[in-house]
Amino acid sequence: MRTLLRLVARLYPAKWRARYGPELDGLLDDMTPIWQDVLDVAKGGLQMQLRHSVVSLAVLFSIVGAGVAMLVTLTLPTQLIARGFVSMQPRDTAADPLSTLRTTTFSGDQLRSVLDAHNLFPSDGGHREKRLRDSIRLEPVSKNALRVSFTYPDARTAQQVTWELEVLLANTVRANTLLTNTALSRVIYEYPNTPPTAEGPHLLAFVATGLLGGAMLGMMIGILWQQTRPST
Amino acid sequence: MADPSLLVLASLADGDKHGYAMMEDIERFTGMRLGPGTLYGAITRLEERGWIRVVGADERRRPYRLTAEGRRHLNAQLSSLERVVKTGLQRLKPI
């Protein structure tokens, strides 16, 4: 029991042990230890860590935070991004066929048809449509061309869905140009690439966030503890 | 229920004691056993506040002494407790 207690006493900060360690050892030699003393010494060690070292607490929490972040990245699905683009040449060079797309997005019906065709995000239940919207990016690359990106854990699905989104976009623009009598001379599709490597989750970004978050949490707990410790 | 720091101060009120002697003394006058972690937590806090100080050189059985400031603090705490005890006991008496 004494050996165990001496082992647990190592939880105290080194500075504290340098000052009180021999006395605590002497006390452990003199007294008859009981099992509750193990918990008592462990609690005392932790309290001294909190009182004596906000910095070491911050370091401890940041290490734990980084570890948790690393575990979280392992549980997250990989992110493969397929990219393609659609270019639309209007007959009238002054026309702006993409103008409507800058203010409108895919309709709910369009998204649901894509979701059902590929059984996308099956574990997201009622949030599948939102998840799909969040995974799509549309970036204008010129006055008449739009880059379409779609992020998904499976490369082949990412590629196919991106292609369907390109076609849906072109059809939307076509419908719009017919309504406004601005005919398109031609539409150029770029077939999306097969995503070569995963672009996320970003391990370094997650670990850095865990480190920083842990450090801040550790410092906050240390400071709060110091402010609320007993006055006598 | 009692504050371990107050118990240590009360134990040192009648003379210098090292850790084990305090532990035995406190058990004798309160019937409560302070664990080694609790005892040294209280000793650390009291020494930091200057209410007790080390006397003697034996680093394994270092005796502690109540300082003048520690004595004043103990006196104030006990007087306050005494008022609480008196009031509580009076109020418990049958009307």
HADDOCK unambig.tbl for C-alpha pairs under 7 A between the chains (distance, minus, plus):
assign (segid A and resid 22 and name CA) (segid B and resid 59 and name CA) 6.15 0.50 0.50
assign (segid A and resid 22 and name CA) (segid B and resid 60 and name CA) 4.94 0.50 0.50
assign (segid A and resid 23 and name CA) (segid B and resid 59 and name CA) 6.09 0.50 0.50
assign (segid A and resid 23 and name CA) (segid B and resid 60 and name CA) 4.25 0.50 0.50
assign (segid A and resid 23 and name CA) (segid B and resid 61 and name CA) 5.77 0.50 0.50
assign (segid A and resid 23 and name CA) (segid B and resid 62 and name CA) 6.61 0.50 0.50
assign (segid A and resid 25 and name CA) (segid B and resid 60 and name CA) 6.89 0.50 0.50
assign (segid A and resid 26 and name CA) (segid B and resid 60 and name CA) 4.79 0.50 0.50
assign (segid A and resid 26 and name CA) (segid B and resid 61 and name CA) 6.15 0.50 0.50
assign (segid A and resid 27 and name CA) (segid B and resid 19 and name CA) 6.25 0.50 0.50
assign (segid A and resid 27 and name CA) (segid B and resid 20 and name CA) 5.45 0.50 0.50
assign (segid A and resid 30 and name CA) (segid B and resid 20 and name CA) 6.73 0.50 0.50
assign (segid A and resid 31 and name CA) (segid B and resid 20 and name CA) 6.84 0.50 0.50
assign (segid A and resid 37 and name CA) (segid B and resid 35 and name CA) 5.58 0.50 0.50
assign (segid A and resid 37 and name CA) (segid B and resid 36 and name CA) 6.71 0.50 0.50
assign (segid A and resid 40 and name CA) (segid B and resid 35 and name CA) 5.89 0.50 0.50
assign (segid A and resid 40 and name CA) (segid B and resid 36 and name CA) 6.91 0.50 0.50
assign (segid A and resid 40 and name CA) (segid B and resid 37 and name CA) 5.18 0.50 0.50
assign (segid A and resid 40 and name CA) (segid B and resid 38 and name CA) 6.53 0.50 0.50
assign (segid A and resid 41 and name CA) (segid B and resid 36 and name CA) 6.30 0.50 0.50
assign (segid A and resid 41 and name CA) (segid B and resid 37 and name CA) 4.15 0.50 0.50
assign (segid A and resid 44 and name CA) (segid B and resid 37 and name CA) 4.65 0.50 0.50
assign (segid A and resid 44 and name CA) (segid B and resid 38 and name CA) 6.23 0.50 0.50
assign (segid A and resid 44 and name CA) (segid B and resid 41 and name CA) 6.27 0.50 0.50
assign (segid A and resid 232 and name CA) (segid B and resid 5 and name CA) 6.05 0.50 0.50
